[in-house]
Amino acid sequence: MDLNFYSLESTGKTIADITSAAPLIPVRTPVNVAWLNDEGDYDRLRTVRRIDDAGLLPVPIFAARRLKSKKHLFDLTEKLRFAGAQGQAMVVGGDPSDASGPFNNTIDLLRTEWIEKYAIKRVTLPGFPEGNAAIGYRSDVALLEQKVKLLESYGCSVSITTQLAFDPNRILDWISQLRNVGVSQPIQIGIPGPTKRDLLLRFARSFGVSAGGLNNVSDTVDGIVDFSRLVCLIEQELQRRNLADVAVHLYPFGGTKAAVEWFNAVKARQTQDTSSKMLA
């Protein structure tokens, strides 16, 4: 696992938390800007501007089923470009089961002239190691393969960022399946920073992710859940299976500063362990 790189997540409500932690974060670290029910276009534009002003890389999320029309997509993209988001985007289906406009899914959006018109150079796709609730928790590997091939036909770079996932075996099997069908693009595994247990369980429920095996991959101290064990388990298994180009996407539910400091500590421990093994 590449611990020299990570990406982050932000909303209009948490942007102050991100910008205050910016001095701890490497310059131009990607920050995905979520599309929430209770935040409008103005909120997302303001968030993108503040991320860019902080020296980080804003990656706006376009939720296909939330877009009211192709004009809405194009107008929003134009405004986001002006705010500082240029050339990169994440495209998801979105939480609503019914479309607000002409796009029923990600592929509907990607098949427009949007990528060429706005010179989108890199698209991030969502991944669901434990199954996608939108398709009845079935595997999303075939769909990802289809989307990647479509984006490659446009000459677009692709990465995959996953939803929360707590089962290392399912995460690794999912990565193996993607690699076996020729999807070699970078993958960021969604892992929370230190988070209060009750809050974490609430997020897991909202994401439709089982927290049944949480105690097997984390430690809880004073009510704060720490996923250092999960990172270690994934890294060890990645090496054993010879799976490459995998990093971490940090969900800073417990605060960005705490998440970044935790990640840096995990990286330092892993580096020290590697050095000790080499000297042994």
C-alpha positions as CSV (number, residue, x, y, z in Angstrom):
1,M,0.0,0.0,0.0
2,D,1.3,3.4,-0.9
3,L,1.3,5.3,2.4
4,N,3.0,8.4,0.7
5,F,-0.3,9.4,-0.8
6,Y,-3.9,9.8,0.4
7,S,-7.1,11.6,-0.6
8,L,-9.7,13.3,1.6
9,E,-13.4,14.1,1.7
10,S,-15.2,17.4,2.4
11,T,-18.6,19.0,2.5
12,G,-19.7,22.6,2.9
13,K,-20.2,21.9,6.6
14,T,-16.7,20.5,7.1
15,I,-14.7,22.9,4.9
16,A,-13.4,24.9,7.8
17,D,-12.1,21.7,9.4
18,I,-10.2,20.9,6.1
19,T,-8.7,24.3,5.6
20,S,-7.6,24.6,9.3
21,A,-5.7,21.3,8.8
22,A,-4.2,22.3,5.5
23,P,-0.7,23.0,6.9
24,L,-0.5,19.3,7.8
25,I,-1.6,18.1,4.4
26,P,0.7,17.8,1.3
27,V,0.1,20.4,-1.3
28,R,-2.5,19.5,-4.0
29,T,-3.8,16.5,-2.1
30,P,-7.1,15.6,-3.7
31,V,-10.2,16.5,-1.7
32,N,-13.5,15.0,-2.9
33,V,-16.3,17.5,-2.5
34,A,-19.5,15.5,-1.6
35,W,-22.9,16.3,-3.0
36,L,-25.4,16.4,-0.1
37,N,-29.2,16.7,0.0
38,D,-29.1,19.8,2.0
39,E,-26.3,21.7,0.2
40,G,-27.0,23.6,-3.0
41,D,-24.7,24.5,-5.9
42,Y,-23.5,27.7,-4.1
43,D,-22.4,25.6,-1.1
44,R,-20.3,23.3,-3.3
45,L,-18.8,26.3,-5.3
46,R,-17.7,27.9,-2.0
47,T,-16.2,24.7,-0.8
48,V,-14.3,24.2,-4.0
49,R,-12.9,27.7,-3.9
50,R,-11.8,27.3,-0.3
51,I,-10.1,24.0,-1.0
52,D,-8.2,25.5,-3.9
53,D,-7.3,28.6,-1.9
54,A,-5.8,26.3,0.8
55,G,-3.4,24.8,-1.8
56,L,-5.3,21.5,-2.0
57,L,-6.9,19.9,-5.1
58,P,-10.7,20.1,-5.2
59,V,-12.4,17.1,-6.9
60,P,-16.1,17.9,-7.2
61,I,-18.5,14.9,-7.1
62,F,-21.1,14.9,-9.8
63,A,-24.1,12.7,-8.8
64,A,-25.8,11.6,-12.0
65,R,-29.3,11.2,-10.6
66,R,-29.3,14.6,-8.9
67,L,-28.6,16.5,-12.2
68,K,-31.8,18.0,-13.6
69,S,-30.6,18.3,-17.2
70,K,-27.6,18.3,-19.4
71,K,-27.7,22.1,-19.1
72,H,-27.5,21.8,-15.3
73,L,-24.4,19.5,-15.7
74,F,-22.7,21.9,-18.1
75,D,-23.6,25.1,-16.2
76,L,-22.5,23.6,-12.9
77,T,-19.2,22.4,-14.5
78,E,-18.5,25.9,-15.8
79,K,-19.1,27.4,-12.4
80,L,-16.9,24.8,-10.7
81,R,-14.1,25.4,-13.1
82,F,-14.3,29.1,-12.4
83,A,-14.2,28.3,-8.6
84,G,-11.0,26.3,-9.0
85,A,-12.0,22.7,-10.0
86,Q,-10.4,22.1,-13.4
87,G,-9.8,18.9,-15.2
88,Q,-10.7,16.5,-12.4
89,A,-14.1,15.1,-11.2
90,M,-15.6,12.2,-9.4
91,V,-18.8,10.7,-11.0
92,V,-21.3,8.7,-9.0
93,G,-24.9,7.6,-9.5
94,G,-26.1,9.4,-6.4
95,D,-28.3,8.4,-3.4
96,P,-31.7,9.1,-5.0
97,S,-33.2,6.0,-6.5
98,D,-35.1,8.1,-9.1
99,A,-33.4,10.4,-11.4
100,S,-34.1,14.2,-11.3
101,G,-33.2,14.5,-15.0
102,P,-32.0,12.5,-18.0
103,F,-29.2,10.6,-16.2
104,N,-30.2,7.3,-14.6
105,N,-26.6,6.3,-13.8
106,T,-23.0,7.2,-14.2
107,I,-22.7,5.7,-17.7
108,D,-25.6,7.9,-19.0
109,L,-23.6,11.0,-17.9
110,L,-20.3,9.7,-19.2
111,R,-21.8,9.1,-22.7
112,T,-22.5,12.8,-23.2
113,E,-19.9,15.2,-24.7
114,W,-19.1,16.5,-21.1
115,I,-15.6,15.1,-20.9
116,E,-14.4,16.5,-24.2
117,K,-16.3,19.8,-23.8
118,Y,-14.7,20.6,-20.5
119,A,-11.3,18.9,-21.0
120,I,-11.8,16.5,-18.0
121,K,-8.5,14.7,-17.8
122,R,-9.1,12.5,-14.8
123,V,-12.3,10.9,-13.5
124,T,-12.6,9.1,-10.1
125,L,-15.2,6.3,-10.0
126,P,-16.8,4.9,-6.8
127,G,-16.0,1.4,-5.7
128,F,-18.0,-0.9,-3.4
129,P,-15.9,-3.8,-2.0
130,E,-18.8,-5.0,0.1
131,G,-21.4,-4.6,-2.7
132,N,-23.4,-1.7,-3.9
133,A,-26.7,-1.1,-2.3
134,A,-28.0,0.6,-5.5
135,I,-27.7,-2.7,-7.3
136,G,-28.9,-5.0,-4.5
137,Y,-25.4,-5.4,-3.0
138,R,-24.2,-7.3,-6.1
139,S,-20.6,-7.0,-7.2
140,D,-19.7,-3.8,-9.1
141,V,-16.6,-5.3,-10.8
142,A,-18.3,-5.7,-14.2
143,L,-19.8,-2.2,-14.1
144,L,-16.4,-0.7,-13.1
145,E,-14.7,-2.5,-16.0
146,Q,-17.3,-1.1,-18.4
147,K,-16.9,2.5,-17.1
148,V,-13.1,2.3,-17.1
149,K,-13.1,1.1,-20.8
150,L,-15.5,3.9,-21.7
151,L,-13.3,6.6,-20.0
152,E,-10.1,5.1,-21.6
153,S,-11.8,5.5,-25.0
154,Y,-11.9,9.2,-24.3
155,G,-8.2,9.3,-23.4
156,C,-9.2,10.0,-19.8
157,S,-7.2,8.9,-16.7
158,V,-9.2,7.0,-14.1
159,S,-8.9,6.2,-10.4
160,I,-11.3,4.4,-8.1
161,T,-12.2,5.5,-4.6
162,T,-14.1,3.1,-2.4
163,Q,-17.0,3.5,0.0
164,L,-16.4,2.6,3.6
165,A,-15.3,-1.1,4.0
166,F,-14.3,-2.9,7.1
167,D,-13.8,-6.5,5.9
168,P,-10.2,-6.9,4.7
169,N,-10.9,-10.2,3.0
170,R,-13.7,-8.7,0.9
171,I,-11.6,-5.6,0.1
172,L,-8.6,-7.7,-1.1
173,D,-10.8,-10.2,-3.1
174,W,-12.5,-7.2,-4.8
175,I,-9.2,-5.7,-5.7
176,S,-8.0,-9.0,-7.1
177,Q,-11.1,-9.4,-9.2
178,L,-10.6,-5.9,-10.7
179,R,-7.0,-6.7,-11.5
180,N,-8.0,-10.0,-13.0
181,V,-10.3,-8.4,-15.5
182,G,-7.7,-5.9,-16.5
183,V,-8.6,-2.9,-14.4
184,S,-5.2,-1.7,-13.4
185,Q,-6.0,1.9,-12.4
186,P,-5.1,3.3,-8.9
187,I,-7.5,2.4,-6.1
188,Q,-8.0,4.4,-2.9
189,I,-9.5,2.3,-0.1
190,G,-12.0,4.3,2.1
191,I,-10.9,4.1,5.7
192,P,-12.1,6.4,8.5
193,G,-9.7,8.4,10.7
194,P,-10.2,8.2,14.5
195,T,-14.0,8.5,15.1
196,K,-16.3,8.2,18.0
197,R,-17.9,4.7,17.9
198,D,-21.5,5.9,17.9
199,L,-20.8,8.3,15.0
200,L,-19.0,5.7,13.0
201,L,-21.8,3.2,13.4
202,R,-24.2,6.0,12.2
203,F,-22.2,6.6,9.1
204,A,-21.9,2.8,8.4
205,R,-25.7,2.5,8.5
206,S,-26.1,5.5,6.2
207,F,-23.6,4.0,3.8
208,G,-25.3,0.6,4.0
209,V,-22.1,-1.1,5.3
210,S,-22.0,-3.9,7.8
211,A,-20.1,-3.1,11.0
212,G,-20.4,-6.7,12.3
213,G,-16.7,-7.4,12.1
214,L,-15.5,-4.0,13.4
215,N,-13.8,-5.4,16.5
216,N,-11.7,-7.7,14.4
217,V,-10.0,-4.8,12.5
218,S,-10.0,-1.9,14.9
219,D,-9.3,-0.9,18.5
220,T,-11.5,1.3,20.6
221,V,-10.0,3.5,23.3
222,D,-12.2,6.0,25.3
223,G,-14.9,5.5,22.7
224,I,-12.7,6.4,19.7
225,V,-12.3,3.8,17.0
226,D,-8.8,3.4,15.5
227,F,-8.3,1.5,12.2
228,S,-4.5,1.0,12.3
229,R,-5.0,-2.8,12.4
230,L,-7.1,-2.6,9.2
231,V,-4.5,-0.7,7.4
232,C,-1.8,-3.2,8.5
233,L,-3.9,-6.2,7.5
234,I,-4.6,-4.8,4.1
235,E,-1.0,-3.8,3.5
236,Q,0.3,-7.3,4.4
237,E,-2.2,-9.0,2.2
238,L,-1.5,-6.6,-0.7
239,Q,2.1,-7.6,-0.5
240,R,1.3,-11.3,-0.3
241,R,-1.0,-11.2,-3.3
242,N,1.4,-8.9,-5.2
243,L,-1.4,-6.3,-5.7
244,A,-0.1,-2.8,-6.6
245,D,-1.2,0.8,-6.9
246,V,-3.4,0.9,-3.8
247,A,-3.6,3.8,-1.4
248,V,-6.0,5.2,1.3
249,H,-8.9,7.6,1.0
250,L,-9.4,9.1,4.4
251,Y,-12.9,9.7,5.7
252,P,-12.3,12.4,8.4
253,F,-15.5,11.7,10.4
254,G,-13.7,12.6,13.6
255,G,-12.0,15.7,12.2
256,T,-9.4,16.2,9.5
257,K,-6.5,17.1,11.8
258,A,-7.0,14.0,13.8
259,A,-7.3,11.9,10.7
260,V,-4.1,13.3,9.1
261,E,-2.1,13.0,12.3
262,W,-3.3,9.4,12.7
263,F,-2.4,8.5,9.2
264,N,1.1,10.0,9.5
265,A,1.6,8.0,12.7
266,V,0.5,4.8,10.9
267,K,2.9,5.6,8.1
268,A,5.8,6.2,10.5
269,R,5.1,2.9,12.3
270,Q,4.9,0.9,9.0
271,T,8.1,2.6,7.7
272,Q,9.9,1.7,11.0
273,D,8.7,-1.9,10.9
274,T,9.9,-2.3,7.3
275,S,13.3,-0.9,8.2
276,S,13.6,-3.2,11.1
277,K,12.8,-6.2,9.0
278,M,15.4,-5.2,6.4
279,L,18.0,-4.9,9.1
280,A,17.1,-8.2,10.8
